[in-house]
Amino acid sequence: MLAEQRQFGIARTAMDPWTAAMRRGDFESAWSISDEILRARLASGETCWHWPRHLQYVWRGAAFTGARALVRCYHGLGDIIQFIRFAAPLRHTAREVIVWAPPLLLPLLATVSGVDRVLPLHDGTPEADYDLDMEIMELPHALRITLATLPPAVPYLFPPRLPFRIWRDSRPCIGLVWKAGDWDRRRSVPARLLARLGQVEGLRLMSLQLGATAGELAVIGAEDLSSQDVITTASRIRELDLVIAADTMVAHLAGALGAPAWTLLHADCDWRWMERRTDSPWYPSMRLFRQPWPGQWEPVIEEVSMALAERFG
C-alpha cells in the first residue's frame, strides 16, 4: 500500500519494516510502527492538506465511541472495495458511519453492513456533520485489525441479481481482466498470452476488460461482457463460473462478492497479497497465481491453463 506508506512517512523498499511486517501478516508490528509515526506527526504539528488526497493522513488517533464517523475514500476503486468491509466493525462503536466516496461506487457501497449514509466525493468539503474522520485505508490501523480479526463476512457487497443471463449456455463462463492502470504496468498481462486459456476445451471466455480492443478480444477468443457501470459488472460477476483477473478493481470486486476468482500477481506485488501464499485471508473464494520471477507471465498463464483444465475438464 504505497500511499499508506507515504502517509506514515515510510519509503517503499523491499526491506522497510512496515511493508515487511504486513507481507508476513504481522499486522500488530505494522500498527506499532504506524503509532510511532502518528505520534511524531501530531507532536510536530505537521499538516498534509496541501498533499494529493490519496497521500493525506486524516485520522488523529481519536476513539470512535458514540461518534459520527466520516470515512473519506481517497484511494483507488479496488482499495475502497477491499477496505469498505471495515464499516461494520466501525459501526459497532460509532453512532453513525458516513461514507464519502466516488459516485460510481455509491450504489454498491450502500449495500454494505455498517454504512448508514453514502455521499458523492468531490473537490470541496462533505455535506455532512461529523465528529471525527479517517481515510478508508486508515481503518485497519484505527481498528487494530489482525489476521485473526479480519471481518469474516464475505460476501459483503450485494448487487441485484440479473433477471436473466443472456450469455449463458452449457459451457462454464470465465470472466477475464488482463490490463491494469498505467501507473503500475507490471500488473498487466499481455493479451496475446491469454490465448492459451482458449485452448482449454469446453470454456466460454468473457471479457470484463474496459477498453479492450477488437484485436485483443480476437486474439484471446473472448466475447465482450464489460460495462462502465460497477453495479452491472458486479451483477454479471455473480453469474460467472470464475473470474481470472490481473491485480485490478475487478479482482477485489469478485473477492468481495464471494465469487470464485483467480488473481494474477507480478513478482513484487503489493503487501496485501502477502508472501508465498496461493490463498488470500482477505477473500476466501480467491486463489493467487504469482510470477516466479519479474516480468515472466508465461509460467503464470501455463499454470492457470492447467488449473482450468483440472477444474472444468
RALIN-V992748 format. One record per residue. N is the residue number from 0. RES is the residue in three letters. SS is DSSP state (~ for helix, > for strand, _ for the rest). PSI is psi as a letter, one per 20 degrees, with the letter a starting at -180 (none if undefined). Layout:
((N/RES/SS/PSI) (N/RES/SS/PSI))
//
This chain:
((0/MET/_/n) (1/LEU/~/g) (2/ALA/~/g) (3/GLU/~/h) (4/GLN/~/g) (5/ARG/~/h) (6/GLN/~/g) (7/PHE/_/j) (8/GLY/_/k) (9/ILE/_/p) (10/ALA/_/q) (11/ARG/_/o) (12/THR/_/r) (13/ALA/_/h) (14/MET/_/j) (15/ASP/_/q) (16/PRO/~/h) (17/TRP/~/g) (18/THR/~/g) (19/ALA/~/g) (20/ALA/~/g) (21/MET/~/h) (22/ARG/~/h) (23/ARG/_/j) (24/GLY/_/j) (25/ASP/_/m) (26/PHE/~/h) (27/GLU/~/g) (28/SER/~/h) (29/ALA/~/g) (30/TRP/~/h) (31/SER/~/g) (32/ILE/~/g) (33/SER/~/h) (34/ASP/~/g) (35/GLU/~/g) (36/ILE/~/h) (37/LEU/~/g) (38/ARG/~/g) (39/ALA/~/g) (40/ARG/~/g) (41/LEU/~/h) (42/ALA/~/h) (43/SER/~/i) (44/GLY/_/j) (45/GLU/_/q) (46/THR/_/q) (47/CYS/_/j) (48/TRP/_/i) (49/HIS/_/i) (50/TRP/_/r) (51/PRO/_/q) (52/ARG/~/g) (53/HIS/~/i) (54/LEU/~/i) (55/GLN/_/p) (56/TYR/_/p) (57/VAL/_/g) (58/TRP/_/p) (59/ARG/_/k) (60/GLY/_/j) (61/ALA/_/q) (62/ALA/_/q) (63/PHE/_/i) (64/THR/_/o) (65/GLY/_/j) (66/ALA/_/q) (67/ARG/>/o) (68/ALA/>/p) (69/LEU/>/p) (70/VAL/>/o) (71/ARG/>/p) (72/CYS/_/n) (73/TYR/_/i) (74/HIS/_/a) (75/GLY/_/r) (76/LEU/~/g) (77/GLY/~/g) (78/ASP/~/g) (79/ILE/~/g) (80/ILE/~/g) (81/GLN/~/g) (82/PHE/~/i) (83/ILE/_/i) (84/ARG/_/h) (85/PHE/~/i) (86/ALA/~/h) (87/ALA/~/g) (88/PRO/~/h) (89/LEU/~/g) (90/ARG/~/h) (91/HIS/_/h) (92/THR/_/g) (93/ALA/_/q) (94/ARG/_/h) (95/GLU/>/q) (96/VAL/>/o) (97/ILE/>/p) (98/VAL/>/p) (99/TRP/>/o) (100/ALA/>/r) (101/PRO/_/p) (102/PRO/~/h) (103/LEU/~/i) (104/LEU/~/i) (105/LEU/~/g) (106/PRO/~/h) (107/LEU/~/g) (108/LEU/~/h) (109/ALA/_/i) (110/THR/_/i) (111/VAL/_/p) (112/SER/_/p) (113/GLY/_/i) (114/VAL/_/o) (115/ASP/_/g) (116/ARG/>/q) (117/VAL/>/q) (118/LEU/>/q) (119/PRO/>/p) (120/LEU/_/p) (121/HIS/_/a) (122/ASP/_/i) (123/GLY/_/b) (124/THR/_/q) (125/PRO/_/q) (126/GLU/_/m) (127/ALA/_/q) (128/ASP/_/p) (129/TYR/_/r) (130/ASP/_/h) (131/LEU/>/r) (132/ASP/>/r) (133/MET/>/q) (134/GLU/>/q) (135/ILE/~/h) (136/MET/~/i) (137/GLU/~/i) (138/LEU/~/g) (139/PRO/~/h) (140/HIS/~/g) (141/ALA/~/h) (142/LEU/_/i) (143/ARG/_/l) (144/ILE/_/q) (145/THR/_/r) (146/LEU/~/h) (147/ALA/~/h) (148/THR/~/j) (149/LEU/_/p) (150/PRO/_/p) (151/PRO/_/i) (152/ALA/_/o) (153/VAL/_/p) (154/PRO/_/q) (155/TYR/_/j) (156/LEU/_/q) (157/PHE/_/m) (158/PRO/_/r) (159/PRO/_/q) (160/ARG/_/q) (161/LEU/_/q) (162/PRO/_/h) (163/PHE/_/r) (164/ARG/_/n) (165/ILE/_/h) (166/TRP/_/i) (167/ARG/_/p) (168/ASP/_/a) (169/SER/_/i) (170/ARG/_/q) (171/PRO/>/p) (172/CYS/>/p) (173/ILE/>/o) (174/GLY/>/q) (175/LEU/>/p) (176/VAL/>/p) (177/TRP/_/i) (178/LYS/_/p) (179/ALA/_/a) (180/GLY/_/q) (181/ASP/~/i) (182/TRP/~/h) (183/ASP/~/n) (184/ARG/~/i) (185/ARG/~/h) (186/ARG/~/i) (187/SER/_/q) (188/VAL/_/p) (189/PRO/_/p) (190/ALA/~/h) (191/ARG/~/h) (192/LEU/~/h) (193/LEU/~/i) (194/ALA/~/h) (195/ARG/~/h) (196/LEU/~/h) (197/GLY/~/i) (198/GLN/~/i) (199/VAL/_/o) (200/GLU/_/q) (201/GLY/_/j) (202/LEU/>/q) (203/ARG/>/o) (204/LEU/>/p) (205/MET/>/p) (206/SER/>/p) (207/LEU/_/j) (208/GLN/_/o) (209/LEU/_/p) (210/GLY/_/j) (211/ALA/_/p) (212/THR/_/r) (213/ALA/~/h) (214/GLY/~/g) (215/GLU/~/g) (216/LEU/~/h) (217/ALA/~/g) (218/VAL/~/h) (219/ILE/~/h) (220/GLY/_/k) (221/ALA/_/q) (222/GLU/>/q) (223/ASP/>/p) (224/LEU/_/j) (225/SER/_/q) (226/SER/_/q) (227/GLN/_/i) (228/ASP/_/p) (229/VAL/~/h) (230/ILE/~/g) (231/THR/~/g) (232/THR/~/g) (233/ALA/~/g) (234/SER/~/h) (235/ARG/~/h) (236/ILE/~/h) (237/ARG/~/h) (238/GLU/~/i) (239/LEU/_/q) (240/ASP/_/h) (241/LEU/>/q) (242/VAL/>/p) (243/ILE/>/o) (244/ALA/>/q) (245/ALA/>/r) (246/ASP/_/n) (247/THR/_/r) (248/MET/~/h) (249/VAL/~/h) (250/ALA/~/g) (251/HIS/~/h) (252/LEU/~/g) (253/ALA/~/g) (254/GLY/~/g) (255/ALA/~/h) (256/LEU/_/i) (257/GLY/_/j) (258/ALA/_/q) (259/PRO/_/p) (260/ALA/>/p) (261/TRP/>/p) (262/THR/>/p) (263/LEU/>/p) (264/LEU/>/p) (265/HIS/_/r) (266/ALA/_/h) (267/ASP/_/l) (268/CYS/_/r) (269/ASP/_/q) (270/TRP/~/h) (271/ARG/~/h) (272/TRP/~/i) (273/MET/_/a) (274/GLU/_/p) (275/ARG/_/k) (276/ARG/_/q) (277/THR/_/i) (278/ASP/>/r) (279/SER/_/p) (280/PRO/_/i) (281/TRP/_/h) (282/TYR/_/n) (283/PRO/_/h) (284/SER/_/j) (285/MET/>/q) (286/ARG/>/q) (287/LEU/>/p) (288/PHE/>/p) (289/ARG/>/q) (290/GLN/_/p) (291/PRO/_/h) (292/TRP/_/q) (293/PRO/_/p) (294/GLY/_/i) (295/GLN/_/o) (296/TRP/_/i) (297/GLU/~/g) (298/PRO/~/h) (299/VAL/~/g) (300/ILE/~/h) (301/GLU/~/g) (302/GLU/~/g) (303/VAL/~/g) (304/SER/~/g) (305/MET/~/h) (306/ALA/~/h) (307/LEU/~/g) (308/ALA/~/h) (309/GLU/~/h) (310/ARG/~/h) (311/PHE/~/j) (312/GLY/_/none))
//
